[in-house]
Amino acid sequence: QVQLVESGGGLVQPGGSLRLACAASGVFFVFCDMAWYRQTPGKQRELVASITSGGSTNYAASVKGRFTMSRDNPKNTVYLQMNSLKPEDTAVYYCNTDISSRNYWGQGTQVTVSS
């Protein structure tokens, strides 16, 4: 059974940093491409960052240069380091993987950027 469990969200001031983590189980993690999405009320879920099984990363234009996605294969975990946070980064952040054309999601973790 595939499980993705996010952690690390919280309240941070503008300009601050947070690191999100997503622990995966029930998968051959080393072969999985992984992604982070975020969603705010009334909006569609949007792709924030992705990382391939080989470690190549891609980022949304809105976070490029501020966010860094990485993976630790022995720990079956991906991370999203978020720096220089802005109020518009406020959202629920979800971990995602696609296995055999089926999408799996974590429960989400709330990130709030506010003074």
Secondary structure, DSSP 8 states (H G I E B T S, - for coil): --EEEEE--EEE-TT--EEEEEEEESS-GGG--EEEEEE-TTS--EEEEEE-TT--EEE-TTTTTTEEEEEEGGGTEEEEEE-S--GGG-EEEEEEEEETTEEEE---EEEEE--
